[in-house]
């Protein structure tokens, strides 16, 4: 295999060729969700781009093993060591147990995760499954002198490292050393401001819902330790690629590197892949803003989840992407038009032109293996449709590309064509009448009635959405 798959490595701050520890194989770890609430579409953008990376590596010829954790304990409302436990907070909000909350939101997460075309990770591991592994690594860090006990808790001692701020430039390191977490409550147990908790005991939360016996007292693990241990359990001491959103870089991924390399005694992961934020017009999307826009909500509002994937793929993973209803409307319209065009291709229209297929495949491989240029990959789909060749060749090439893009253009285009021909006159009249009734309700500011009409239509298999050109509908 020619080894020329490259992307931007956050650790070295440059685009580099991936050189795996074992030839032909990629050990990959993805930070999963903290399952105290729904994952919003900004979270899902990261998982779409990580899925694109997995698919691209496999298309290129690598055997990829992807591990994802589920955080169901230990993540506080601050990404440091302050605030409330997010899982307990979620359980209190909904008057359920922590495990009920974890099950509900894990199921919701993977529903939306798969709806946008993502393939499931090879391993999914909840943090609560790995308490013995956490204890073993913490004991090892204590034995090696990289951790200490104070106030009942166990902390990692960052002063023992030559370079704690591994992702930062010299200027950024100086800023972090001066100002890190000055705006949050101080933990008097810490020797150094940057130190972080490996194990909490009742000295932190007397009434913690989930707790286990440990050599240091009854308690529970800190957030950062789980990823190091789960990756060790399933990938061993070496990892090729670690993925996450840019908000994970500090302190989460910084702390993972610190504890992992202190424990193993060698470099842990060579390549770090980070996806930038999805913003709305008010800034970065977050759960703290109130109403959470999820993939399921987009679907209820009449959007195809794969149109959201298409929207994400039109932008580069290292650039912030701004979401708006207008932008998604445009992406849906473009996606539908492209899907219909692909679906109009005739499978039996001649033999596949192998030379042209190979030429386009080479172009596509070069595009996706060069820092995941997803927008250019979509442009290649249009180039195929314009090519001077038969439909069978075009369809074969586009289906080949879809191993990576996962847009399912042909099947969705067929559904759109079928929906257009399967509407009888009575149903169409009812739909138009309901749209008009909803329009009058909105004009009268009776939004509850307008929502009820939308729900009534959806129950009958008709999804609607508001666009600048008016209301559009489709059978679902």
C-alpha positions in Angstrom: 0.0 0.0 0.0 1.3 3.5 -0.9 1.5 5.4 2.4 0.2 8.9 1.5 -2.9 9.5 3.5 -2.6 12.8 5.4 -4.5 15.2 7.5 -3.8 18.1 9.9 -2.2 16.8 13.1 -3.2 19.1 16.0 -0.2 17.8 18.0 2.4 19.1 15.4 0.2 21.8 13.9 0.8 20.7 10.4 -0.6 18.4 7.7 1.2 15.0 8.0 1.1 11.6 6.4 -0.3 8.9 8.7 2.3 6.3 9.5 0.6 3.6 11.6 2.3 1.6 14.3 1.3 -1.6 12.5 1.5 -1.6 8.7 -2.0 -1.6 7.1 -3.8 -1.2 10.4 -5.2 1.9 12.1 -6.0 2.0 15.8 -8.5 4.9 16.3 -10.2 6.3 19.4 -13.2 8.7 19.3 -14.4 10.6 22.4 -18.0 9.7 22.7 -20.9 11.7 24.3 -21.6 12.4 27.9 -25.1 10.9 28.0 -26.9 13.3 30.3 -28.9 15.0 27.5 -29.5 14.9 23.8 -26.6 15.4 21.4 -27.2 18.6 19.3 -26.4 18.9 15.7 -23.1 20.6 16.5 -22.0 17.5 18.4 -23.2 15.4 15.4 -21.1 17.4 13.0 -18.0 16.2 14.7 -19.2 12.6 14.4 -20.0 13.0 10.7 -16.5 14.2 10.0 -14.9 11.5 12.1 -17.1 8.9 10.2 -15.8 10.5 7.0 -12.2 9.9 8.2 -12.9 6.3 9.1 -14.6 5.6 5.8 -11.8 7.4 3.8 -9.1 5.3 5.6 -11.0 2.1 4.8 -11.5 3.2 1.2 -7.8 3.9 1.0 -7.1 0.3 2.1 -6.5 0.5 5.9 -8.0 -2.0 8.4 -9.5 0.4 10.9 -10.5 -0.5 14.5 -12.5 2.4 16.0 -13.2 2.5 19.7 -15.7 5.0 21.3 -16.4 5.6 24.9 -19.8 6.5 26.5 -19.3 8.9 29.4 -21.9 7.9 32.0 -20.0 9.0 35.1 -17.3 11.5 36.2 -17.9 14.4 33.8 -18.5 17.6 35.8 -20.3 20.6 34.5 -16.9 22.2 34.0 -14.5 20.4 31.7 -12.0 20.7 34.6 -12.7 19.4 38.1 -15.4 21.8 39.2 -19.2 22.1 39.3 -21.8 19.3 39.5 -21.6 15.8 37.9 -23.5 16.1 34.6 -25.1 12.7 34.9 -26.4 13.4 38.4 -27.6 16.8 37.2 -29.5 15.1 34.3 -31.1 12.6 36.6 -32.3 15.3 39.0 -33.7 17.3 36.1 -35.9 14.4 34.9 -36.5 12.6 38.3 -34.9 9.4 37.1 -31.9 7.3 38.0 -28.5 8.0 36.5 -28.6 4.7 34.7 -32.1 5.4 33.3 -30.8 8.7 32.0 -27.7 7.0 30.5 -29.8 4.4 28.7 -32.3 6.9 27.3 -29.7 9.4 26.0 -27.3 6.7 24.7 -30.2 5.2 22.6 -31.1 8.7 21.4 -27.5 9.5 20.5 -27.0 6.4 18.4 -30.4 6.9 16.7 -29.3 10.3 15.4 -25.7 9.1 14.9 -26.9 6.5 12.4 -29.6 8.6 10.9 -26.9 10.9 9.3 -25.2 7.9 7.7 -22.5 7.1 10.3 -21.3 3.6 10.6 -21.2 2.2 14.1 -17.8 2.1 15.9 -16.3 -1.3 16.2 -16.3 -1.0 20.0 -18.6 1.1 22.2 -17.7 1.0 25.9 -19.5 2.8 28.8 -17.2 4.2 31.4 -19.1 2.4 34.2 -17.9 -0.9 32.7 -14.3 -0.2 33.4 -13.9 0.7 37.0 -11.2 -2.0 37.6 -9.2 -0.6 34.7 -9.4 2.9 36.1 -8.2 1.8 39.5 -5.3 -0.2 38.0 -4.0 2.8 36.0 -4.3 5.2 38.9 -2.4 2.8 41.2 0.3 2.6 38.5 0.5 6.5 38.3 0.8 6.6 42.1 3.6 4.0 42.1 5.5 5.9 39.4 5.2 9.1 41.4 3.0 10.9 38.9 0.0 11.1 41.2 -0.7 12.0 44.8 -3.5 11.8 47.4 -4.9 14.9 49.0 -8.2 15.6 50.8 -9.4 12.1 50.1 -9.0 12.5 46.3 -6.2 11.3 43.9 -4.7 13.9 41.6 -2.3 13.8 38.7 0.8 15.9 39.3 1.5 18.0 36.2 4.7 19.4 37.6 6.4 16.1 37.0 6.1 16.6 33.2 8.6 18.3 31.0 5.8 19.6 28.8 2.2 19.6 29.9 0.7 22.0 27.3 1.6 19.7 24.4 -0.9 21.1 22.0 0.1 24.7 22.5 2.6 27.1 21.0 5.1 28.9 23.3 2.9 32.0 23.5 -0.3 29.9 24.2 1.6 28.0 26.9 2.6 31.2 28.7 -1.0 32.4 28.6 -2.4 29.1 29.9 0.2 29.0 32.7 -0.8 32.4 33.9 -4.6 32.2 33.5 -5.7 28.6 33.4 -9.1 28.2 35.0 -8.8 31.4 37.0 -12.6 31.9 36.6 -13.6 28.8 38.4 -13.5 27.7 42.0 -10.1 26.7 43.3 -9.4 23.2 44.7 -7.2 23.7 47.7 -6.1 20.1 47.6 -4.2 20.6 44.3 -0.4 21.2 44.5 -0.5 22.9 41.1 -3.3 24.8 39.4 -3.1 22.5 36.4 -3.3 19.2 38.3 -6.5 17.2 37.7 -8.5 14.6 39.6 -8.1 10.9 38.8 -10.4 9.6 41.5 -13.0 11.5 43.6 -14.1 10.3 47.0 -17.0 11.5 49.2 -14.8 14.5 50.1 -16.0 15.9 46.8 -19.6 14.7 46.6 -21.1 13.1 49.7 -24.2 11.9 47.9 -22.8 10.8 44.5 -25.3 8.4 42.9 -22.7 6.1 41.3 -19.8 5.1 43.5 -17.4 2.2 43.9 -14.9 0.9 46.5 -11.3 1.8 45.8 -7.9 1.7 47.6 -8.5 5.4 48.4 -12.1 5.2 49.6 -15.6 4.9 48.1 -15.9 7.2 45.1 -15.8 7.4 41.4 -13.3 8.2 38.5 -12.5 11.6 37.0 -13.6 12.2 33.4 -10.1 12.2 31.8 -8.9 8.8 33.1 -11.7 6.9 31.3 -10.5 7.5 27.8 -6.9 6.5 28.5 -8.1 3.2 30.1 -10.8 2.4 27.6 -8.3 2.9 24.7 -5.7 0.7 26.5 -8.3 -2.0 27.1 -9.2 -2.3 23.4 -6.3 -0.9 21.5 -3.3 -1.5 23.7 -0.5 0.8 24.6 -0.2 2.5 21.2 -2.9 4.4 19.2 -2.6 5.8 15.7 -5.4 8.4 15.6 -7.4 10.1 18.4 -10.5 12.1 17.4 -12.7 14.8 19.0 -14.0 18.3 18.8 -11.7 21.3 19.2 -13.2 21.9 22.6 -11.7 18.6 23.8 -8.1 19.8 23.1 -7.7 21.5 26.5 -8.0 20.2 29.1 -9.4 16.8 28.2 -7.0 15.6 25.5 -4.1 17.4 27.1 -4.8 15.4 30.3 -5.2 12.1 28.5 -1.7 12.5 27.0 -0.3 13.4 30.4 -1.6 10.4 32.3 -1.2 7.9 29.4 2.4 8.7 28.6 3.3 8.9 32.3 1.8 5.4 32.8 3.1 3.7 29.7 6.5 5.5 29.7 6.4 6.2 25.9 4.6 8.2 23.3 1.0 7.2 23.2 -0.7 8.6 20.1 1.0 10.1 17.1 -2.0 11.8 15.3 -4.7 14.0 16.7 -7.8 14.8 14.5 -10.0 17.7 15.7 -13.3 19.0 14.2 -14.2 22.7 14.5 -17.4 24.1 16.0 -20.8 24.4 14.3 -22.0 27.9 15.1 -25.4 29.6 14.9 -25.7 33.3 14.5 -25.3 33.6 18.3 -22.0 31.7 18.4 -21.0 28.1 19.2 -23.9 25.7 19.6 -24.2 24.3 23.2 -26.7 22.7 25.5 -26.4 25.5 28.0 -28.3 27.9 25.6 -31.6 26.2 26.2 -33.5 24.4 23.4 -31.5 21.7 21.8 -31.6 21.3 18.1 -31.1 17.6 17.3 -31.1 15.5 14.2 -34.4 14.0 15.3 -35.9 17.5 15.5 -34.7 18.3 12.0 -36.3 15.1 10.8 -39.6 16.0 12.5 -39.4 19.4 10.7 -39.2 17.6 7.3 -35.5 17.5 6.6 -33.7 14.4 5.4 -30.9 13.7 7.9 -28.6 12.9 5.0 -29.2 16.5 3.8 -27.6 17.6 7.1 -24.7 15.3 6.4 -24.5 16.9 2.9 -24.5 20.3 4.5 -21.6 19.3 6.7 -19.6 17.7 3.9 -19.8 20.9 1.9 -17.5 22.6 4.4 -14.0 21.6 5.6 -13.8 19.9 9.0 -11.1 22.5 10.2 -13.3 25.5 9.5 -16.2 26.7 11.7 -19.5 26.1 10.0 -22.5 28.4 10.5 -25.9 26.8 10.7 -29.1 28.6 9.8 -32.5 27.4 8.6 -31.9 29.1 5.3 -28.5 27.3 4.8 -30.1 23.9 5.6 -33.0 24.7 3.3 -30.5 25.3 0.5 -28.6 22.1 1.3 -31.8 20.1 1.3 -32.9 21.5 -2.1 -29.4 20.9 -3.6 -29.3 17.4 -2.1 -32.7 16.5 -3.5 -31.9 17.8 -6.9 -28.6 15.8 -7.0 -30.3 12.7 -5.7 -33.0 12.9 -8.4 -30.3 13.3 -11.0 -28.4 10.3 -9.8 -31.6 8.2 -9.5 -32.4 9.0 -13.2 -29.3 7.1 -14.3 -30.0 3.7 -15.9 -28.1 0.8 -14.4 -28.3 -1.4 -17.5 -27.2 1.4 -19.9 -24.1 -0.3 -21.3 -21.0 -1.7 -19.8 -18.9 0.1 -17.2 -15.9 2.0 -18.8 -13.2 0.6 -16.5 -10.6 3.1 -17.5 -12.8 6.1 -16.7 -13.9 4.4 -13.5 -10.2 4.0 -12.4 -9.4 7.6 -13.4 -12.2 9.0 -11.3 -11.4 6.6 -8.4 -7.8 7.9 -8.4 -9.0 11.5 -8.3 -11.4 10.8 -5.5 -8.7 8.9 -3.5 -6.3 11.8 -3.9 -9.0 14.2 -2.8 -10.1 12.4 0.4 -6.6 11.4 1.4 -5.4 15.0 1.3 -6.8 16.4 4.6 -10.3 15.1 3.8 -11.3 17.6 1.2 -15.0 16.7 1.4 -16.3 19.7 -0.6 -14.0 18.7 -3.6 -15.2 15.1 -3.2 -18.8 16.3 -3.8 -17.6 18.4 -6.7 -16.3 15.2 -8.3 -19.8 13.7 -8.1 -21.0 16.5 -10.3 -18.0 16.0 -12.6 -19.0 12.3 -13.0 -22.6 13.3 -13.9 -21.2 15.7 -16.6 -18.8 13.1 -18.0 -19.1 11.9 -21.6 -19.9 8.3 -20.8 -22.9 6.0 -20.2 -25.2 5.8 -17.2 -23.8 2.5 -16.0 -20.3 3.9 -15.6 -21.6 7.1 -13.9 -23.7 5.1 -11.4 -20.8 2.7 -10.7 -18.4 5.6 -10.0 -20.9 7.4 -7.7 -21.8 4.3 -5.8 -18.1 3.7 -5.3 -17.7 7.3 -3.9 -20.6 6.7 -1.6 -18.6 4.2 0.4 -17.0 7.4 1.8 -19.6 10.1 1.4 -22.5 7.9 2.7 -25.1 10.1 1.1 -27.2 7.3 -0.4 -28.1 9.5 -3.4 -29.5 6.8 -5.6 -31.9 5.3 -3.1 -33.1 8.7 -1.9 -33.6 10.0 -5.4 -35.7 6.9 -6.1 -37.9 7.6 -3.1 -38.3 11.2 -4.1 -39.4 10.1 -7.6 -41.8 7.5 -6.1 -43.3 10.1 -3.7 -44.0 12.5 -6.6 -46.0 9.8 -8.5 -47.8 8.2 -5.5 -49.9 11.2 -4.5 -53.5 10.9 -5.5 -55.7 14.0 -6.0 -57.6 13.6 -2.8 -54.4 13.4 -0.6 -52.8 16.3 -2.4 -56.0 18.4 -1.9 -56.0 17.5 1.9 -52.3 18.4 2.1 -52.8 21.8 0.5 -55.8 22.5 2.7 -53.8 21.7 5.8 -50.9 23.9 4.7 -53.4 26.8 4.2 -55.0 26.1 7.6 -51.6 26.1 9.3 -50.7 29.4 7.5 -53.8 31.0 8.9 -53.1 29.7 12.4 -49.6 31.2 12.2 -50.9 34.5 10.9 -53.3 34.5 14.0 -50.2 33.7 16.2 -51.9 30.5 17.2 -48.6 28.6 17.1 -49.9 25.7 19.2 -52.5 25.0 16.5 -49.9 25.4 13.8 -47.7 22.8 15.5 -50.7 20.5 16.0 -51.4 20.6 12.2 -47.8 19.8 11.4 -47.9 16.9 13.8 -51.2 15.7 12.3 -49.7 15.8 8.8 -46.5 14.0 10.0 -48.7 11.2 11.5 -50.2 10.7 8.1 -46.8 10.4 6.5 -46.5 14.0 5.2 -43.5 16.1 6.3 -43.5 19.8 5.8 -40.9 22.5 6.1 -41.0 26.3 5.8 -38.6 27.9 3.2 -38.2 31.3 1.8 -40.2 30.2 -1.2 -43.1 28.9 0.9 -44.0 25.6 2.5 -42.7 22.4 0.8 -43.8 18.9 1.6 -42.9 15.3 0.9 -44.2 11.8 1.8 -42.1 10.1 4.4 
